[in-house]
Amino acid sequence: MTGLPFDYTRQDASGQSCTALAWAKAPKPLTRDERATLKERARTLLKERGAVLVAHYYVDGDLQDLAVETGGCVSDSLEMARFGRDHAAQTLIVAGVRFMGESAKILSPEKRVLMPDLDATCSLDLGCPADQFAAFCDAHPDRTVVVYANTSAAVKARADWMVTSSCALSIVGHLHAQGKKILWAPDRHLGSYVQRQTGADMLMWSGDCIVHNEFKGTELELLRQAHPQAKVLVHPESPQSVVEQADVVGSTAQLLKAVIEMDAPEFIVATDNGMFHRMRQAAPDKVLIEAPTAGNSATCKSCAHCPWMAMNALQGVIDCLEQGSGEIQVDEPVRSQALGCIDRMLDFVKAHPAAIAKPAQGFVPNIGAA
């Protein structure tokens, strides 16, 4: 596939793909007293409603802290869904982006799943419309369909396998060993990384993350020269020129594990800067440096932070609990069909524990495994 119906690099782009709309909904900074008041209100409501908060590493630090302090979790999208599935609470508050709420509902159809803002989405999800993806799959019926977690329930319903960034190499390597040809979606950078590592025959959908796609190889090389002691940590959604300079390429939890365990004073980190909150808590003695993006002068205003993740707010959590707003629904048969590709991944990981890198136990409470 050579083109997509969305252009994420134009700040004046219209419709769902316009990041300006997301930034406009991002909450204004709170004073210390405002933050304390809202956190206490949210904490009280979570207890009164018998709800649990699951938050992604990229959302605001106050939400991450609230999740941990109230017995929830901070993790990647899949672990958020698994935690919610296994938790006794019948109401899940998902602080992240829409496909994460959908994943939670797919795994926990009997539970109520609420989100602080249903408009919080993802460029990878938006850039892979289900009808166009289905046509792409139909045009290549000889290929096994593997989709990244950052996709809609409808896209997952069309897939044979779902993967996360931490198990993609193992699963695609397994399929390649069986002689399977792969149809991959949606992130072209992660797909290319997996293809280079496994040698698999992979046909790519041409999508990317507006945050990770902005990291620049040349600027990273210059930054490395200025910080020769620093280790470079890169999420594989980043361009090849960035990945090739990494000391560690991995998922969010793998990068967090590296900051904690590697013997280095400084780290240059190429992923969403929301990750720095947990990294600083887990390794307060380490110096963390943001990998260079196009910067504020560029047309894309990501600057290493997802505008849709930024839409999540304490007030949104309170609104969920007080008003029941932001409820996620995934209708049948889409839910059951999507569950198939997720269960296939979970079964593989259970049967092959080494397929997914788990962080060392005990260093941070309620941390995700993928």
Kinemage of the C-alpha trace (Angstrom):
@kinemage 1
@onewidth
@group {chain A} dominant
@subgroup {mainchain}
@vectorlist {calphas} color= white
{ca met a 1} P 0.000 0.000 0.000
{ca thr a 2} L 1.452 3.315 -1.024
{ca gly a 3} L -0.846 5.891 0.482
{ca leu a 4} L -3.107 6.657 3.407
{ca pro a 5} L -6.088 8.982 3.700
{ca phe a 6} L -4.531 10.959 6.548
{ca asp a 7} L -1.653 13.420 6.655
{ca tyr a 8} L -0.260 13.814 10.166
{ca thr a 9} L 2.602 16.115 9.222
{ca arg a 10} L 0.420 19.124 8.398
{ca gln a 11} L -0.559 21.196 11.373
{ca asp a 12} L -3.514 22.590 9.424
{ca ala a 13} L -4.812 19.158 8.499
{ca ser a 14} L -8.542 18.820 9.025
{ca gly a 15} L -10.720 16.119 10.487
{ca gln a 16} L -9.738 13.353 12.875
{ca ser a 17} L -6.066 13.511 11.952
{ca cys a 18} L -5.589 17.095 13.112
{ca thr a 19} L -3.377 17.150 16.186
{ca ala a 20} L -4.386 20.763 16.821
{ca leu a 21} L -7.823 19.511 17.863
{ca ala a 22} L -6.235 17.179 20.397
{ca trp a 23} L -3.904 19.841 21.794
{ca ala a 24} L -6.864 22.182 22.145
{ca lys a 25} L -8.516 19.650 24.459
{ca ala a 26} L -5.412 19.043 26.558
{ca pro a 27} L -6.043 20.359 30.081
{ca lys a 28} L -4.338 23.495 31.315
{ca pro a 29} L -1.642 23.070 33.979
{ca leu a 30} L -3.002 22.864 37.505
{ca thr a 31} L -1.738 24.543 40.619
{ca arg a 32} L -0.477 22.316 43.421
{ca asp a 33} L -3.678 22.874 45.414
{ca glu a 34} L -5.883 22.127 42.397
{ca arg a 35} L -4.018 18.921 41.721
{ca ala a 36} L -4.285 17.791 45.332
{ca thr a 37} L -8.017 18.535 45.447
{ca leu a 38} L -8.782 16.691 42.214
{ca lys a 39} L -6.629 13.697 43.137
{ca glu a 40} L -8.358 13.370 46.499
{ca arg a 41} L -11.788 13.588 44.841
{ca ala a 42} L -10.827 10.949 42.257
{ca arg a 43} L -9.362 8.717 44.955
{ca thr a 44} L -12.572 8.908 46.975
{ca leu a 45} L -14.757 8.183 43.955
{ca leu a 46} L -12.677 5.176 42.880
{ca lys a 47} L -13.217 3.664 46.314
{ca glu a 48} L -16.914 4.549 46.514
{ca arg a 49} L -17.652 3.176 43.037
{ca gly a 50} L -15.539 0.039 43.460
{ca ala a 51} L -13.558 1.035 40.361
{ca val a 52} L -9.905 0.611 39.426
{ca leu a 53} L -7.740 2.980 37.380
{ca val a 54} L -5.345 1.603 34.784
{ca ala a 55} L -3.035 4.155 33.182
{ca his a 56} L -0.582 4.096 30.331
{ca tyr a 57} L 3.025 5.170 30.821
{ca tyr a 58} L 2.475 8.140 28.495
{ca val a 59} L -0.346 9.903 30.353
{ca asp a 60} L 0.098 12.688 32.890
{ca gly a 61} L 2.167 11.802 35.949
{ca asp a 62} L -0.679 12.654 38.335
{ca leu a 63} L -2.813 9.967 36.694
{ca gln a 64} L 0.024 7.451 36.866
{ca asp a 65} L 0.541 8.170 40.556
{ca leu a 66} L -3.179 7.998 41.266
{ca ala a 67} L -3.383 4.581 39.607
{ca val a 68} L -0.555 3.169 41.724
{ca glu a 69} L -1.766 4.815 44.951
{ca thr a 70} L -5.261 3.344 44.579
{ca gly a 71} L -4.272 -0.219 43.674
{ca gly a 72} L -4.439 0.148 39.898
{ca cys a 73} L -1.549 -0.188 37.500
{ca val a 74} L 0.683 1.777 35.148
{ca ser a 75} L 1.754 -0.218 32.122
{ca asp a 76} L 1.463 -0.735 28.385
{ca ser a 77} L -1.873 -1.219 26.620
{ca leu a 78} L -1.999 -4.999 26.781
{ca glu a 79} L -1.019 -5.241 30.433
{ca met a 80} L -3.642 -2.587 31.199
{ca ala a 81} L -6.267 -4.853 29.645
{ca arg a 82} L -4.952 -7.986 31.346
{ca phe a 83} L -4.792 -6.242 34.720
{ca gly a 84} L -8.351 -5.032 34.293
{ca arg a 85} L -9.522 -8.496 33.254
{ca asp a 86} L -7.970 -10.132 36.312
{ca his a 87} L -8.956 -7.436 38.828
{ca ala a 88} L -12.087 -7.916 40.921
{ca ala a 89} L -13.413 -4.426 40.096
{ca gln a 90} L -16.402 -4.368 37.751
{ca thr a 91} L -15.642 -0.821 36.582
{ca leu a 92} L -12.374 -0.056 34.797
{ca ile a 93} L -11.184 3.498 34.210
{ca val a 94} L -8.709 3.427 31.328
{ca ala a 95} L -6.406 6.464 31.074
{ca gly a 96} L -4.873 6.213 27.631
{ca val a 97} L -6.210 6.223 24.079
{ca arg a 98} L -9.291 4.635 22.592
{ca phe a 99} L -7.843 1.361 21.323
{ca met a 100} L -6.658 0.663 24.882
{ca gly a 101} L -10.189 1.019 26.187
{ca glu a 102} L -11.394 -1.262 23.418
{ca ser a 103} L -8.775 -3.877 24.312
{ca ala a 104} L -9.930 -3.779 27.928
{ca lys a 105} L -13.554 -4.259 26.842
{ca ile a 106} L -12.631 -7.105 24.482
{ca leu a 107} L -10.996 -8.992 27.342
{ca ser a 108} L -13.618 -7.970 29.934
{ca pro a 109} L -16.990 -7.772 28.150
{ca glu a 110} L -18.912 -8.135 31.416
{ca lys a 111} L -17.213 -5.101 32.956
{ca arg a 112} L -17.929 -1.425 32.499
{ca val a 113} L -15.010 0.304 30.785
{ca leu a 114} L -14.827 4.115 30.976
{ca met a 115} L -12.300 6.588 29.572
{ca pro a 116} L -11.557 10.208 30.584
{ca asp a 117} L -12.006 11.328 26.960
{ca leu a 118} L -13.344 9.138 24.160
{ca asp a 119} L -11.822 11.490 21.584
{ca ala a 120} L -8.320 10.459 22.672
{ca thr a 121} L -7.130 8.308 19.801
{ca cys a 122} L -3.912 7.270 18.030
{ca ser a 123} L -2.373 8.082 14.664
{ca leu a 124} L -1.710 4.385 14.023
{ca asp a 125} L -5.356 3.564 14.699
{ca leu a 126} L -6.658 6.485 12.622
{ca gly a 127} L -4.306 5.666 9.779
{ca cys a 128} L -5.617 2.116 9.409
{ca pro a 129} L -9.363 2.320 8.653
{ca ala a 130} L -11.038 -1.055 9.017
{ca asp a 131} L -12.699 -1.097 5.594
{ca gln a 132} L -9.510 -0.225 3.725
{ca phe a 133} L -7.532 -2.675 5.815
{ca ala a 134} L -10.027 -5.442 5.063
{ca ala a 135} L -9.654 -4.730 1.332
{ca phe a 136} L -5.858 -4.869 1.724
{ca cys a 137} L -6.156 -8.264 3.428
{ca asp a 138} L -8.582 -9.548 0.793
{ca ala a 139} L -6.079 -8.646 -1.912
{ca his a 140} L -3.457 -10.874 -0.255
{ca pro a 141} L -5.282 -13.978 0.992
{ca asp a 142} L -2.096 -16.044 1.076
{ca arg a 143} L -0.635 -14.010 3.945
{ca thr a 144} L -1.024 -14.404 7.703
{ca val a 145} L -2.401 -11.137 9.095
{ca val a 146} L -0.449 -9.744 12.058
{ca val a 147} L -1.533 -6.452 13.602
{ca tyr a 148} L 0.036 -4.294 16.272
{ca ala a 149} L -1.923 -3.570 19.461
{ca asn a 150} L -2.326 0.064 18.308
{ca thr a 151} L -5.334 -0.713 16.120
{ca ser a 152} L -9.106 -0.626 16.429
{ca ala a 153} L -11.203 -3.585 17.503
{ca ala a 154} L -12.500 -3.831 13.921
{ca val a 155} L -8.977 -4.174 12.548
{ca lys a 156} L -8.091 -6.766 15.181
{ca ala a 157} L -11.240 -8.658 14.178
{ca arg a 158} L -9.726 -9.098 10.699
{ca ala a 159} L -6.354 -10.321 12.015
{ca asp a 160} L -4.915 -13.750 12.712
{ca trp a 161} L -2.497 -12.473 15.363
{ca met a 162} L -2.065 -9.396 17.514
{ca val a 163} L 1.381 -8.480 18.855
{ca thr a 164} L 2.903 -5.915 21.179
{ca ser a 165} L 6.320 -4.373 20.690
{ca ser a 166} L 7.790 -6.788 23.226
{ca cys a 167} L 6.613 -10.035 21.629
{ca ala a 168} L 6.470 -9.082 17.934
{ca leu a 169} L 9.936 -10.475 17.174
{ca ser a 170} L 9.200 -13.847 18.752
{ca ile a 171} L 5.794 -14.298 17.151
{ca val a 172} L 6.829 -13.202 13.663
{ca gly a 173} L 9.972 -15.326 13.985
{ca his a 174} L 7.762 -18.293 14.909
{ca leu a 175} L 5.505 -17.707 11.907
{ca his a 176} L 8.503 -17.254 9.608
{ca ala a 177} L 9.940 -20.593 10.780
{ca gln a 178} L 6.636 -22.181 9.739
{ca gly a 179} L 7.030 -20.736 6.252
{ca lys a 180} L 4.286 -18.142 6.680
{ca lys a 181} L 4.215 -14.926 4.695
{ca ile a 182} L 3.109 -11.953 6.773
{ca leu a 183} L 0.731 -9.061 6.133
{ca trp a 184} L 1.696 -6.487 8.754
{ca ala a 185} L -0.116 -3.402 10.049
{ca pro a 186} L -0.008 -0.612 10.842
{ca asp a 187} L 3.412 0.711 12.001
{ca arg a 188} L 5.925 0.565 9.155
{ca his a 189} L 8.925 1.318 11.379
{ca leu a 190} L 8.182 -1.465 13.844
{ca gly a 191} L 7.352 -3.756 10.941
{ca ser a 192} L 10.631 -2.976 9.190
{ca tyr a 193} L 12.549 -3.571 12.413
{ca val a 194} L 10.875 -6.961 12.850
{ca gln a 195} L 11.526 -7.808 9.213
{ca arg a 196} L 15.222 -6.967 9.492
{ca gln a 197} L 15.595 -9.009 12.666
{ca thr a 198} L 13.651 -12.084 11.552
{ca gly a 199} L 14.125 -12.161 7.778
{ca ala a 200} L 10.394 -12.782 7.388
{ca asp a 201} L 8.516 -12.064 4.151
{ca met a 202} L 6.406 -9.093 5.285
{ca leu a 203} L 4.045 -6.894 3.320
{ca met a 204} L 3.648 -3.584 5.158
{ca trp a 205} L 0.788 -1.205 5.715
{ca ser a 206} L 2.217 2.316 5.578
{ca gly a 207} L 1.414 3.818 8.981
{ca asp a 208} L 3.474 5.457 11.684
{ca cys a 209} L 3.251 7.029 15.134
{ca ile a 210} L 3.339 10.826 14.986
{ca val a 211} L 5.579 10.888 18.064
{ca his a 212} L 8.174 8.227 17.273
{ca asn a 213} L 8.309 9.121 13.589
{ca glu a 214} L 9.656 12.553 14.562
{ca phe a 215} L 12.925 11.298 16.093
{ca lys a 216} L 15.872 12.255 13.891
{ca gly a 217} L 18.944 10.120 13.214
{ca thr a 218} L 21.371 12.936 12.393
{ca glu a 219} L 20.397 15.003 15.418
{ca leu a 220} L 20.619 11.913 17.628
{ca glu a 221} L 24.172 11.296 16.426
{ca leu a 222} L 25.133 14.858 17.360
{ca leu a 223} L 23.501 14.475 20.775
{ca arg a 224} L 25.405 11.241 21.375
{ca gln a 225} L 28.662 13.039 20.637
{ca ala a 226} L 27.755 15.643 23.266
{ca his a 227} L 26.963 12.899 25.805
{ca pro a 228} L 29.502 10.110 25.193
{ca gln a 229} L 28.628 8.296 28.424
{ca ala a 230} L 24.934 8.082 27.627
{ca lys a 231} L 23.209 4.885 26.589
{ca val a 232} L 20.590 5.247 23.873
{ca leu a 233} L 17.178 3.670 24.470
{ca val a 234} L 14.801 3.495 21.497
{ca his a 235} L 11.266 2.284 20.980
{ca pro a 236} L 11.041 0.304 17.700
{ca glu a 237} L 8.284 2.553 16.342
{ca ser a 238} L 11.148 4.966 15.592
{ca pro a 239} L 12.814 5.345 12.166
{ca gln a 240} L 15.642 2.988 11.207
{ca ser a 241} L 18.273 5.751 11.417
{ca val a 242} L 17.370 6.132 15.115
{ca val a 243} L 16.996 2.418 15.887
{ca glu a 244} L 20.437 1.684 14.439
{ca gln a 245} L 22.070 3.932 17.071
{ca ala a 246} L 20.357 2.277 20.036
{ca asp a 247} L 22.012 0.407 22.864
{ca val a 248} L 18.571 -1.007 23.702
{ca val a 249} L 15.586 -1.324 21.373
{ca gly a 250} L 12.441 -2.329 23.197
{ca ser a 251} L 8.966 -1.791 24.541
{ca thr a 252} L 8.147 0.740 27.219
{ca ala a 253} L 8.738 -1.709 30.067
{ca gln a 254} L 11.972 -2.932 28.472
{ca leu a 255} L 13.252 0.640 28.273
{ca leu a 256} L 12.260 1.245 31.887
{ca lys a 257} L 14.080 -1.927 32.902
{ca ala a 258} L 17.172 -0.738 31.045
{ca val a 259} L 17.243 2.608 32.882
{ca ile a 260} L 17.059 0.811 36.208
{ca glu a 261} L 19.532 -1.987 35.534
{ca met a 262} L 22.143 -0.619 33.120
{ca asp a 263} L 25.330 0.778 34.604
{ca ala a 264} L 25.321 4.183 32.942
{ca pro a 265} L 24.934 7.701 34.373
{ca glu a 266} L 22.935 9.091 31.446
{ca phe a 267} L 20.326 7.845 29.013
{ca ile a 268} L 19.059 9.334 25.780
{ca val a 269} L 15.482 8.110 25.439
{ca ala a 270} L 13.574 7.933 22.154
{ca thr a 271} L 9.964 7.402 23.158
{ca asp a 272} L 7.069 9.520 24.396
{ca asn a 273} L 8.345 11.760 27.196
{ca gly a 274} L 5.449 10.734 29.417
{ca met a 275} L 7.645 7.699 30.095
{ca phe a 276} L 10.119 9.881 31.970
{ca his a 277} L 7.805 10.130 34.984
{ca arg a 278} L 8.125 6.453 35.854
{ca met a 279} L 11.765 6.339 34.845
{ca arg a 280} L 12.624 9.152 37.261
{ca gln a 281} L 10.715 7.454 40.049
{ca ala a 282} L 12.410 4.115 39.428
{ca ala a 283} L 15.932 5.479 38.869
{ca pro a 284} L 16.202 8.921 40.509
{ca asp a 285} L 19.989 8.915 40.263
{ca lys a 286} L 20.015 8.620 36.452
{ca val a 287} L 20.099 11.562 34.032
{ca leu a 288} L 17.438 11.289 31.316
{ca ile a 289} L 17.704 13.182 28.043
{ca glu a 290} L 14.977 13.408 25.407
{ca ala a 291} L 16.029 12.185 21.986
{ca pro a 292} L 15.775 14.977 19.401
{ca thr a 293} L 12.650 15.456 17.287
{ca ala a 294} L 11.850 18.074 14.696
{ca gly a 295} L 11.135 20.457 17.539
{ca asn a 296} L 8.668 23.262 18.076
{ca ser a 297} L 9.540 24.993 14.824
{ca ala a 298} L 8.451 22.012 12.736
{ca thr a 299} L 5.003 21.547 11.214
{ca cys a 300} L 4.300 18.541 13.440
{ca lys a 301} L 3.996 19.614 17.056
{ca ser a 302} L 4.494 16.211 18.688
{ca cys a 303} L 7.841 17.073 20.298
{ca ala a 304} L 7.979 13.603 21.854
{ca his a 305} L 4.544 13.684 23.432
{ca cys a 306} L 1.291 12.287 22.073
{ca pro a 307} L -1.400 14.988 21.904
{ca trp a 308} L -4.147 12.416 22.430
{ca met a 309} L -2.454 10.998 25.540
{ca ala a 310} L -2.248 14.589 26.780
{ca met a 311} L -6.059 14.826 26.693
{ca asn a 312} L -6.324 12.530 29.722
{ca ala a 313} L -6.912 14.510 32.911
{ca leu a 314} L -7.869 14.110 36.549
{ca gln a 315} L -11.142 15.922 35.861
{ca gly a 316} L -11.901 13.388 33.152
{ca val a 317} L -11.485 10.545 35.648
{ca ile a 318} L -13.851 12.336 38.016
{ca asp a 319} L -16.399 12.843 35.220
{ca cys a 320} L -16.278 9.121 34.417
{ca leu a 321} L -17.020 8.207 37.983
{ca glu a 322} L -19.630 10.897 38.699
{ca gln a 323} L -21.474 10.911 35.380
{ca gly a 324} L -20.640 7.566 33.777
{ca ser a 325} L -19.242 9.392 30.753
{ca gly a 326} L -16.781 7.948 28.276
{ca glu a 327} L -18.111 4.400 28.201
{ca ile a 328} L -16.515 2.010 25.697
{ca gln a 329} L -18.651 -0.461 23.766
{ca val a 330} L -17.407 -3.163 21.396
{ca asp a 331} L -20.318 -4.899 19.701
{ca glu a 332} L -20.538 -8.509 18.616
{ca pro a 333} L -19.334 -10.168 16.471
{ca val a 334} L -16.412 -7.731 16.317
{ca arg a 335} L -15.508 -8.287 19.963
{ca ser a 336} L -15.383 -12.081 19.699
{ca gln a 337} L -13.469 -11.949 16.437
{ca ala a 338} L -10.943 -9.502 17.877
{ca leu a 339} L -10.572 -11.630 20.984
{ca gly a 340} L -9.328 -14.479 18.803
{ca cys a 341} L -6.138 -12.722 17.709
{ca ile a 342} L -5.449 -11.445 21.230
{ca asp a 343} L -5.964 -14.880 22.798
{ca arg a 344} L -3.676 -16.427 20.195
{ca met a 345} L -0.907 -14.057 21.284
{ca leu a 346} L -1.574 -14.642 24.985
{ca asp a 347} L -1.502 -18.412 24.482
{ca phe a 348} L 1.791 -18.164 22.596
{ca val a 349} L 3.390 -16.013 25.276
{ca lys a 350} L 2.167 -18.375 28.001
{ca ala a 351} L 3.644 -21.355 26.162
{ca his a 352} L 6.880 -19.501 25.385
{ca pro a 353} L 7.736 -17.365 28.456
{ca ala a 354} L 10.961 -16.146 26.873
{ca ala a 355} L 8.930 -14.614 24.042
{ca ile a 356} L 8.146 -11.566 26.116
{ca ala a 357} L 10.645 -9.632 28.181
{ca lys a 358} L 9.441 -9.091 31.723
{ca pro a 359} L 10.978 -6.483 33.989
{ca ala a 360} L 12.765 -7.547 37.140
{ca gln a 361} L 10.338 -8.145 39.963
{ca gly a 362} L 9.951 -5.824 42.902
{ca phe a 363} L 11.591 -2.613 41.746
{ca val a 364} L 8.416 -0.666 40.972
{ca pro a 365} L 4.935 -1.621 42.198
{ca asn a 366} L 2.211 -2.360 39.646
{ca ile a 367} L 4.443 -2.164 36.617
{ca gly a 368} L 3.391 -3.632 33.296
{ca ala a 369} L 5.201 -6.559 31.740
{ca ala a 370} L 5.098 -5.605 28.085
